[in-house]
Amino acid sequence: MLSWVVTLLIIALIAGVLGFGGLAGASIEIAKIIFFVAVVLFLVSAVVGLARGRTRV
């Protein structure tokens, strides 16, 4: 997922330099959404991993 973010940011930078403001803005917004989804999934995974690690019987 983070590779998608990097790809979209590169597309946004290139589009911004070439003057395609709409495409650059859209790419940035999509990259932000994917980044925050990745962060939330990481946090959920970390919490689940900690919860599982503590309940050894």
N, CA, C and O atoms as a Tripos MOL2 file, in Angstrom:
@<TRIPOS>MOLECULE
protein
  228   227    57     0     0
PROTEIN
NO_CHARGES

@<TRIPOS>ATOM
      1 N           0.8160   -1.1890    0.0000 N.3       1 MET1
      2 CA          0.0000    0.0000    0.0000 C.3       1 MET1
      3 C           0.8620    1.2560    0.0000 C.2       1 MET1
      4 O           0.5340    2.2470   -0.6540 O.2       1 MET1
      5 N           1.9510    1.2070    0.7280 N.am      2 LEU2
      6 CA          2.7920    2.3980    0.7800 C.3       2 LEU2
      7 C           3.4930    2.6420   -0.5520 C.2       2 LEU2
      8 O           3.8470    3.7780   -0.8670 O.2       2 LEU2
      9 N           3.6930    1.5930   -1.3270 N.am      3 SER3
     10 CA          4.2700    1.8070   -2.6580 C.3       3 SER3
     11 C           3.2790    2.5500   -3.5490 C.2       3 SER3
     12 O           3.6850    3.3450   -4.3970 O.2       3 SER3
     13 N           1.9790    2.2970   -3.3630 N.am      4 TRP4
     14 CA          0.9580    3.0380   -4.1030 C.3       4 TRP4
     15 C           1.0220    4.5170   -3.7420 C.2       4 TRP4
     16 O           0.8890    5.3850   -4.6050 O.2       4 TRP4
     17 N           1.2260    4.7930   -2.4550 N.am      5 VAL5
     18 CA          1.3030    6.1800   -2.0010 C.3       5 VAL5
     19 C           2.4790    6.8810   -2.6700 C.2       5 VAL5
     20 O           2.3440    7.9990   -3.1680 O.2       5 VAL5
     21 N           3.6220    6.2250   -2.6800 N.am      6 VAL6
     22 CA          4.8120    6.8200   -3.2970 C.3       6 VAL6
     23 C           4.5820    7.0400   -4.7920 C.2       6 VAL6
     24 O           4.9530    8.0850   -5.3270 O.2       6 VAL6
     25 N           3.9800    6.0730   -5.4610 N.am      7 THR7
     26 CA          3.7010    6.1990   -6.8870 C.3       7 THR7
     27 C           2.7690    7.3770   -7.1590 C.2       7 THR7
     28 O           3.0110    8.1640   -8.0740 O.2       7 THR7
     29 N           1.7040    7.5000   -6.3660 N.am      8 LEU8
     30 CA          0.7650    8.5940   -6.5660 C.3       8 LEU8
     31 C           1.3990    9.9470   -6.2590 C.2       8 LEU8
     32 O           1.0860   10.9420   -6.9120 O.2       8 LEU8
     33 N           2.2860    9.9860   -5.2690 N.am      9 LEU9
     34 CA          2.9730   11.2400   -4.9810 C.3       9 LEU9
     35 C           3.9020   11.6520   -6.1200 C.2       9 LEU9
     36 O           4.0080   12.8350   -6.4420 O.2       9 LEU9
     37 N           4.5650   10.6840   -6.7220 N.am     10 ILE10
     38 CA          5.4330   10.9790   -7.8680 C.3      10 ILE10
     39 C           4.5950   11.4710   -9.0440 C.2      10 ILE10
     40 O           4.9790   12.4200   -9.7270 O.2      10 ILE10
     41 N           3.4420   10.8240   -9.2830 N.am     11 ILE11
     42 CA          2.5450   11.2730  -10.3450 C.3      11 ILE11
     43 C           2.0830   12.7020  -10.0720 C.2      11 ILE11
     44 O           2.0170   13.5260  -10.9830 O.2      11 ILE11
     45 N           1.7630   12.9860   -8.8120 N.am     12 ALA12
     46 CA          1.3030   14.3290   -8.4550 C.3      12 ALA12
     47 C           2.4060   15.3670   -8.6720 C.2      12 ALA12
     48 O           2.1400   16.4670   -9.1560 O.2      12 ALA12
     49 N           3.6360   15.0180   -8.3130 N.am     13 LEU13
     50 CA          4.7450   15.9570   -8.5240 C.3      13 LEU13
     51 C           4.9670   16.2350  -10.0060 C.2      13 LEU13
     52 O           5.1450   17.3850  -10.4060 O.2      13 LEU13
     53 N           4.9550   15.1910  -10.8110 N.am     14 ILE14
     54 CA          5.1530   15.3610  -12.2520 C.3      14 ILE14
     55 C           4.0060   16.1630  -12.8500 C.2      14 ILE14
     56 O           4.2290   17.0640  -13.6580 O.2      14 ILE14
     57 N           2.7740   15.8350  -12.4530 N.am     15 ALA15
     58 CA          1.6130   16.5590  -12.9790 C.3      15 ALA15
     59 C           1.6410   18.0230  -12.5450 C.2      15 ALA15
     60 O           1.2690   18.9090  -13.3140 O.2      15 ALA15
     61 N           2.0810   18.2710  -11.3230 N.am     16 GLY16
     62 CA          2.1780   19.6490  -10.8540 C.3      16 GLY16
     63 C           3.2060   20.4530  -11.6200 C.2      16 GLY16
     64 O           2.9800   21.6200  -11.9420 O.2      16 GLY16
     65 N           4.3390   19.8290  -11.9120 N.am     17 VAL17
     66 CA          5.3940   20.5150  -12.6680 C.3      17 VAL17
     67 C           4.9280   20.8100  -14.0920 C.2      17 VAL17
     68 O           5.2470   21.8600  -14.6490 O.2      17 VAL17
     69 N           4.1750   19.8840  -14.6760 N.am     18 LEU18
     70 CA          3.7070   20.0680  -16.0490 C.3      18 LEU18
     71 C           2.4670   20.9520  -16.1380 C.2      18 LEU18
     72 O           2.0280   21.2810  -17.2400 O.2      18 LEU18
     73 N           1.8940   21.3440  -14.9990 N.am     19 GLY19
     74 CA          0.7700   22.2660  -15.0150 C.3      19 GLY19
     75 C          -0.6020   21.6260  -14.9540 C.2      19 GLY19
     76 O          -1.6060   22.3090  -15.1530 O.2      19 GLY19
     77 N          -0.6670   20.3440  -14.6860 N.am     20 PHE20
     78 CA         -1.9520   19.6650  -14.5640 C.3      20 PHE20
     79 C          -2.3950   19.7000  -13.1020 C.2      20 PHE20
     80 O          -2.2340   18.7210  -12.3730 O.2      20 PHE20
     81 N          -2.9470   20.8220  -12.6860 N.am     21 GLY21
     82 CA         -3.3060   21.0200  -11.2820 C.3      21 GLY21
     83 C          -4.3880   20.0720  -10.7960 C.2      21 GLY21
     84 O          -4.3220   19.5910   -9.6650 O.2      21 GLY21
     85 N          -5.3800   19.7950  -11.6290 N.am     22 GLY22
     86 CA         -6.4710   18.9040  -11.2340 C.3      22 GLY22
     87 C          -5.9910   17.4850  -10.9970 C.2      22 GLY22
     88 O          -6.3760   16.8470  -10.0170 O.2      22 GLY22
     89 N          -5.1630   17.0000  -11.8810 N.am     23 LEU23
     90 CA         -4.6190   15.6460  -11.7360 C.3      23 LEU23
     91 C          -3.6990   15.5640  -10.5300 C.2      23 LEU23
     92 O          -3.7080   14.5700   -9.8030 O.2      23 LEU23
     93 N          -2.9100   16.5970  -10.3160 N.am     24 ALA24
     94 CA         -2.0030   16.6060   -9.1630 C.3      24 ALA24
     95 C          -2.7960   16.6120   -7.8620 C.2      24 ALA24
     96 O          -2.4510   15.8920   -6.9250 O.2      24 ALA24
     97 N          -3.8470   17.4110   -7.7940 N.am     25 GLY25
     98 CA         -4.6730   17.4660   -6.5920 C.3      25 GLY25
     99 C          -5.3650   16.1420   -6.3110 C.2      25 GLY25
    100 O          -5.4370   15.6940   -5.1660 O.2      25 GLY25
    101 N          -5.8730   15.5230   -7.3680 N.am     26 ALA26
    102 CA         -6.5440   14.2370   -7.2030 C.3      26 ALA26
    103 C          -5.5570   13.1650   -6.7320 C.2      26 ALA26
    104 O          -5.8870   12.3490   -5.8710 O.2      26 ALA26
    105 N          -4.3570   13.1680   -7.2940 N.am     27 SER27
    106 CA         -3.3520   12.1800   -6.8950 C.3      27 SER27
    107 C          -2.9470   12.3670   -5.4390 C.2      27 SER27
    108 O          -2.7550   11.3880   -4.7170 O.2      27 SER27
    109 N          -2.8180   13.6060   -5.0080 N.am     28 ILE28
    110 CA         -2.4620   13.8700   -3.6110 C.3      28 ILE28
    111 C          -3.5600   13.3880   -2.6790 C.2      28 ILE28
    112 O          -3.2720   12.7820   -1.6460 O.2      28 ILE28
    113 N          -4.8100   13.6450   -3.0250 N.am     29 GLU29
    114 CA         -5.9230   13.2230   -2.1650 C.3      29 GLU29
    115 C          -5.9990   11.6980   -2.0660 C.2      29 GLU29
    116 O          -6.2130   11.1550   -0.9820 O.2      29 GLU29
    117 N          -5.8270   11.0180   -3.1770 N.am     30 ILE30
    118 CA         -5.8430    9.5530   -3.1610 C.3      30 ILE30
    119 C          -4.6710    9.0240   -2.3410 C.2      30 ILE30
    120 O          -4.8260    8.0710   -1.5780 O.2      30 ILE30
    121 N          -3.5030    9.6370   -2.4950 N.am     31 ALA31
    122 CA         -2.3340    9.2070   -1.7300 C.3      31 ALA31
    123 C          -2.5590    9.3940   -0.2340 C.2      31 ALA31
    124 O          -2.1650    8.5420    0.5620 O.2      31 ALA31
    125 N          -3.1910   10.5040    0.1560 N.am     32 LYS32
    126 CA         -3.4850   10.7330    1.5710 C.3      32 LYS32
    127 C          -4.4150    9.6710    2.1290 C.2      32 LYS32
    128 O          -4.1930    9.1510    3.2230 O.2      32 LYS32
    129 N          -5.4620    9.3510    1.3690 N.am     33 ILE33
    130 CA         -6.4220    8.3420    1.8270 C.3      33 ILE33
    131 C          -5.7430    6.9960    2.0010 C.2      33 ILE33
    132 O          -5.9160    6.3380    3.0270 O.2      33 ILE33
    133 N          -4.9700    6.5830    1.0020 N.am     34 ILE34
    134 CA         -4.2890    5.2850    1.0780 C.3      34 ILE34
    135 C          -3.2940    5.2760    2.2300 C.2      34 ILE34
    136 O          -3.1620    4.2640    2.9170 O.2      34 ILE34
    137 N          -2.5860    6.3910    2.4560 N.am     35 PHE35
    138 CA         -1.6260    6.4630    3.5530 C.3      35 PHE35
    139 C          -2.3210    6.2840    4.8950 C.2      35 PHE35
    140 O          -1.8520    5.5170    5.7360 O.2      35 PHE35
    141 N          -3.4320    6.9820    5.1070 N.am     36 PHE36
    142 CA         -4.1230    6.8660    6.3820 C.3      36 PHE36
    143 C          -4.7410    5.4830    6.5790 C.2      36 PHE36
    144 O          -4.7940    4.9820    7.7020 O.2      36 PHE36
    145 N          -5.2050    4.8670    5.5010 N.am     37 VAL37
    146 CA         -5.7030    3.4910    5.6020 C.3      37 VAL37
    147 C          -4.5610    2.5580    6.0070 C.2      37 VAL37
    148 O          -4.7550    1.6700    6.8370 O.2      37 VAL37
    149 N          -3.3770    2.7510    5.4310 N.am     38 ALA38
    150 CA         -2.2250    1.9180    5.7790 C.3      38 ALA38
    151 C          -1.8280    2.1150    7.2360 C.2      38 ALA38
    152 O          -1.4800    1.1490    7.9150 O.2      38 ALA38
    153 N          -1.8750    3.3470    7.7240 N.am     39 VAL39
    154 CA         -1.5290    3.6170    9.1220 C.3      39 VAL39
    155 C          -2.5350    2.9540   10.0570 C.2      39 VAL39
    156 O          -2.1480    2.3560   11.0610 O.2      39 VAL39
    157 N          -3.8190    3.0540    9.7330 N.am     40 VAL40
    158 CA         -4.8550    2.4190   10.5680 C.3      40 VAL40
    159 C          -4.6870    0.9040   10.5710 C.2      40 VAL40
    160 O          -4.7870    0.2760   11.6250 O.2      40 VAL40
    161 N          -4.4340    0.3120    9.4130 N.am     41 LEU41
    162 CA         -4.2240   -1.1380    9.3600 C.3      41 LEU41
    163 C          -2.9920   -1.5480   10.1590 C.2      41 LEU41
    164 O          -3.0020   -2.5910   10.8120 O.2      41 LEU41
    165 N          -1.9340   -0.7440   10.1160 N.am     42 PHE42
    166 CA         -0.7480   -1.0370   10.9000 C.3      42 PHE42
    167 C          -1.0600   -0.9980   12.3940 C.2      42 PHE42
    168 O          -0.6500   -1.8870   13.1410 O.2      42 PHE42
    169 N          -1.7820    0.0310   12.8290 N.am     43 LEU43
    170 CA         -2.1200    0.1430   14.2490 C.3      43 LEU43
    171 C          -3.0030   -1.0070   14.7190 C.2      43 LEU43
    172 O          -2.8010   -1.5450   15.8070 O.2      43 LEU43
    173 N          -3.9760   -1.3820   13.9040 N.am     44 VAL44
    174 CA         -4.8310   -2.5180   14.2500 C.3      44 VAL44
    175 C          -4.0000   -3.7840   14.3490 C.2      44 VAL44
    176 O          -4.1750   -4.5750   15.2770 O.2      44 VAL44
    177 N          -3.0940   -3.9810   13.3960 N.am     45 SER45
    178 CA         -2.2360   -5.1500   13.4140 C.3      45 SER45
    179 C          -1.3380   -5.1670   14.6440 C.2      45 SER45
    180 O          -1.1240   -6.2190   15.2470 O.2      45 SER45
    181 N          -0.8120   -4.0030   15.0170 N.am     46 ALA46
    182 CA          0.0520   -3.9290   16.1940 C.3      46 ALA46
    183 C          -0.7230   -4.2350   17.4760 C.2      46 ALA46
    184 O          -0.2170   -4.9390   18.3500 O.2      46 ALA46
    185 N          -1.9350   -3.7150   17.5940 N.am     47 VAL47
    186 CA         -2.7520   -3.9650   18.7830 C.3      47 VAL47
    187 C          -3.1230   -5.4380   18.8730 C.2      47 VAL47
    188 O          -3.0590   -6.0300   19.9500 O.2      47 VAL47
    189 N          -3.5080   -6.0290   17.7560 N.am     48 VAL48
    190 CA         -3.8520   -7.4500   17.7580 C.3      48 VAL48
    191 C          -2.6320   -8.2910   18.1000 C.2      48 VAL48
    192 O          -2.7420   -9.2720   18.8360 O.2      48 VAL48
    193 N          -1.4760   -7.9180   17.5750 N.am     49 GLY49
    194 CA         -0.2480   -8.6550   17.8820 C.3      49 GLY49
    195 C           0.1150   -8.5650   19.3530 C.2      49 GLY49
    196 O           0.5430   -9.5550   19.9460 O.2      49 GLY49
    197 N          -0.0500   -7.3950   19.9480 N.am     50 LEU50
    198 CA          0.2280   -7.2510   21.3870 C.3      50 LEU50
    199 C          -0.7730   -8.0320   22.2130 C.2      50 LEU50
    200 O          -0.4030   -8.6460   23.2140 O.2      50 LEU50
    201 N          -2.0260   -8.0210   21.8150 N.am     51 ALA51
    202 CA         -3.0560   -8.7450   22.5570 C.3      51 ALA51
    203 C          -2.8100  -10.2480   22.5070 C.2      51 ALA51
    204 O          -2.9740  -10.9410   23.5110 O.2      51 ALA51
    205 N          -2.4250  -10.7390   21.3630 N.am     52 ARG52
    206 CA         -2.1480  -12.1690   21.2310 C.3      52 ARG52
    207 C          -0.9030  -12.5770   22.0110 C.2      52 ARG52
    208 O          -0.8540  -13.6750   22.5640 O.2      52 ARG52
    209 N           0.0750  -11.7290   22.0590 N.am     53 GLY53
    210 CA          1.3400  -12.0400   22.7270 C.3      53 GLY53
    211 C           1.1870  -12.1560   24.2260 C.2      53 GLY53
    212 O           1.9450  -12.8860   24.8650 O.2      53 GLY53
    213 N           0.2360  -11.4630   24.7980 N.am     54 ARG54
    214 CA          0.0720  -11.4520   26.2540 C.3      54 ARG54
    215 C          -0.7920  -12.5890   26.7720 C.2      54 ARG54
    216 O          -0.7640  -12.8710   27.9700 O.2      54 ARG54
    217 N          -1.5440  -13.2390   25.9280 N.am     55 THR55
    218 CA         -2.4800  -14.2500   26.4110 C.3      55 THR55
    219 C          -1.9480  -15.6610   26.1720 C.2      55 THR55
    220 O          -2.6640  -16.5110   25.6420 O.2      55 THR55
    221 N          -0.7400  -15.9080   26.5450 N.am     56 ARG56
    222 CA         -0.1780  -17.2550   26.4000 C.3      56 ARG56
    223 C          -0.6260  -18.1070   27.5930 C.2      56 ARG56
    224 O          -0.4880  -17.7060   28.7490 O.2      56 ARG56
    225 N          -1.1490  -19.2580   27.2930 N.am     57 VAL57
    226 CA         -1.6360  -20.1560   28.3500 C.3      57 VAL57
    227 C          -0.8600  -21.4420   28.3140 C.2      57 VAL57
    228 O          -1.1110  -22.3370   29.1210 O.2      57 VAL57
@<TRIPOS>BOND
     1     1     2 1
     2     2     3 1
     3     3     4 2
     4     3     5 am
     5     5     6 1
     6     6     7 1
     7     7     8 2
     8     7     9 am
     9     9    10 1
    10    10    11 1
    11    11    12 2
    12    11    13 am
    13    13    14 1
    14    14    15 1
    15    15    16 2
    16    15    17 am
    17    17    18 1
    18    18    19 1
    19    19    20 2
    20    19    21 am
    21    21    22 1
    22    22    23 1
    23    23    24 2
    24    23    25 am
    25    25    26 1
    26    26    27 1
    27    27    28 2
    28    27    29 am
    29    29    30 1
    30    30    31 1
    31    31    32 2
    32    31    33 am
    33    33    34 1
    34    34    35 1
    35    35    36 2
    36    35    37 am
    37    37    38 1
    38    38    39 1
    39    39    40 2
    40    39    41 am
    41    41    42 1
    42    42    43 1
    43    43    44 2
    44    43    45 am
    45    45    46 1
    46    46    47 1
    47    47    48 2
    48    47    49 am
    49    49    50 1
    50    50    51 1
    51    51    52 2
    52    51    53 am
    53    53    54 1
    54    54    55 1
    55    55    56 2
    56    55    57 am
    57    57    58 1
    58    58    59 1
    59    59    60 2
    60    59    61 am
    61    61    62 1
    62    62    63 1
    63    63    64 2
    64    63    65 am
    65    65    66 1
    66    66    67 1
    67    67    68 2
    68    67    69 am
    69    69    70 1
    70    70    71 1
    71    71    72 2
    72    71    73 am
    73    73    74 1
    74    74    75 1
    75    75    76 2
    76    75    77 am
    77    77    78 1
    78    78    79 1
    79    79    80 2
    80    79    81 am
    81    81    82 1
    82    82    83 1
    83    83    84 2
    84    83    85 am
    85    85    86 1
    86    86    87 1
    87    87    88 2
    88    87    89 am
    89    89    90 1
    90    90    91 1
    91    91    92 2
    92    91    93 am
    93    93    94 1
    94    94    95 1
    95    95    96 2
    96    95    97 am
    97    97    98 1
    98    98    99 1
    99    99   100 2
   100    99   101 am
   101   101   102 1
   102   102   103 1
   103   103   104 2
   104   103   105 am
   105   105   106 1
   106   106   107 1
   107   107   108 2
   108   107   109 am
   109   109   110 1
   110   110   111 1
   111   111   112 2
   112   111   113 am
   113   113   114 1
   114   114   115 1
   115   115   116 2
   116   115   117 am
   117   117   118 1
   118   118   119 1
   119   119   120 2
   120   119   121 am
   121   121   122 1
   122   122   123 1
   123   123   124 2
   124   123   125 am
   125   125   126 1
   126   126   127 1
   127   127   128 2
   128   127   129 am
   129   129   130 1
   130   130   131 1
   131   131   132 2
   132   131   133 am
   133   133   134 1
   134   134   135 1
   135   135   136 2
   136   135   137 am
   137   137   138 1
   138   138   139 1
   139   139   140 2
   140   139   141 am
   141   141   142 1
   142   142   143 1
   143   143   144 2
   144   143   145 am
   145   145   146 1
   146   146   147 1
   147   147   148 2
   148   147   149 am
   149   149   150 1
   150   150   151 1
   151   151   152 2
   152   151   153 am
   153   153   154 1
   154   154   155 1
   155   155   156 2
   156   155   157 am
   157   157   158 1
   158   158   159 1
   159   159   160 2
   160   159   161 am
   161   161   162 1
   162   162   163 1
   163   163   164 2
   164   163   165 am
   165   165   166 1
   166   166   167 1
   167   167   168 2
   168   167   169 am
   169   169   170 1
   170   170   171 1
   171   171   172 2
   172   171   173 am
   173   173   174 1
   174   174   175 1
   175   175   176 2
   176   175   177 am
   177   177   178 1
   178   178   179 1
   179   179   180 2
   180   179   181 am
   181   181   182 1
   182   182   183 1
   183   183   184 2
   184   183   185 am
   185   185   186 1
   186   186   187 1
   187   187   188 2
   188   187   189 am
   189   189   190 1
   190   190   191 1
   191   191   192 2
   192   191   193 am
   193   193   194 1
   194   194   195 1
   195   195   196 2
   196   195   197 am
   197   197   198 1
   198   198   199 1
   199   199   200 2
   200   199   201 am
   201   201   202 1
   202   202   203 1
   203   203   204 2
   204   203   205 am
   205   205   206 1
   206   206   207 1
   207   207   208 2
   208   207   209 am
   209   209   210 1
   210   210   211 1
   211   211   212 2
   212   211   213 am
   213   213   214 1
   214   214   215 1
   215   215   216 2
   216   215   217 am
   217   217   218 1
   218   218   219 1
   219   219   220 2
   220   219   221 am
   221   221   222 1
   222   222   223 1
   223   223   224 2
   224   223   225 am
   225   225   226 1
   226   226   227 1
   227   227   228 2
@<TRIPOS>SUBSTRUCTURE
     1 MET1         2 RESIDUE 1 A MET
     2 LEU2         6 RESIDUE 1 A LEU
     3 SER3        10 RESIDUE 1 A SER
     4 TRP4        14 RESIDUE 1 A TRP
     5 VAL5        18 RESIDUE 1 A VAL
     6 VAL6        22 RESIDUE 1 A VAL
     7 THR7        26 RESIDUE 1 A THR
     8 LEU8        30 RESIDUE 1 A LEU
     9 LEU9        34 RESIDUE 1 A LEU
    10 ILE10       38 RESIDUE 1 A ILE
    11 ILE11       42 RESIDUE 1 A ILE
    12 ALA12       46 RESIDUE 1 A ALA
    13 LEU13       50 RESIDUE 1 A LEU
    14 ILE14       54 RESIDUE 1 A ILE
    15 ALA15       58 RESIDUE 1 A ALA
    16 GLY16       62 RESIDUE 1 A GLY
    17 VAL17       66 RESIDUE 1 A VAL
    18 LEU18       70 RESIDUE 1 A LEU
    19 GLY19       74 RESIDUE 1 A GLY
    20 PHE20       78 RESIDUE 1 A PHE
    21 GLY21       82 RESIDUE 1 A GLY
    22 GLY22       86 RESIDUE 1 A GLY
    23 LEU23       90 RESIDUE 1 A LEU
    24 ALA24       94 RESIDUE 1 A ALA
    25 GLY25       98 RESIDUE 1 A GLY
    26 ALA26      102 RESIDUE 1 A ALA
    27 SER27      106 RESIDUE 1 A SER
    28 ILE28      110 RESIDUE 1 A ILE
    29 GLU29      114 RESIDUE 1 A GLU
    30 ILE30      118 RESIDUE 1 A ILE
    31 ALA31      122 RESIDUE 1 A ALA
    32 LYS32      126 RESIDUE 1 A LYS
    33 ILE33      130 RESIDUE 1 A ILE
    34 ILE34      134 RESIDUE 1 A ILE
    35 PHE35      138 RESIDUE 1 A PHE
    36 PHE36      142 RESIDUE 1 A PHE
    37 VAL37      146 RESIDUE 1 A VAL
    38 ALA38      150 RESIDUE 1 A ALA
    39 VAL39      154 RESIDUE 1 A VAL
    40 VAL40      158 RESIDUE 1 A VAL
    41 LEU41      162 RESIDUE 1 A LEU
    42 PHE42      166 RESIDUE 1 A PHE
    43 LEU43      170 RESIDUE 1 A LEU
    44 VAL44      174 RESIDUE 1 A VAL
    45 SER45      178 RESIDUE 1 A SER
    46 ALA46      182 RESIDUE 1 A ALA
    47 VAL47      186 RESIDUE 1 A VAL
    48 VAL48      190 RESIDUE 1 A VAL
    49 GLY49      194 RESIDUE 1 A GLY
    50 LEU50      198 RESIDUE 1 A LEU
    51 ALA51      202 RESIDUE 1 A ALA
    52 ARG52      206 RESIDUE 1 A ARG
    53 GLY53      210 RESIDUE 1 A GLY
    54 ARG54      214 RESIDUE 1 A ARG
    55 THR55      218 RESIDUE 1 A THR
    56 ARG56      222 RESIDUE 1 A ARG
    57 VAL57      226 RESIDUE 1 A VAL
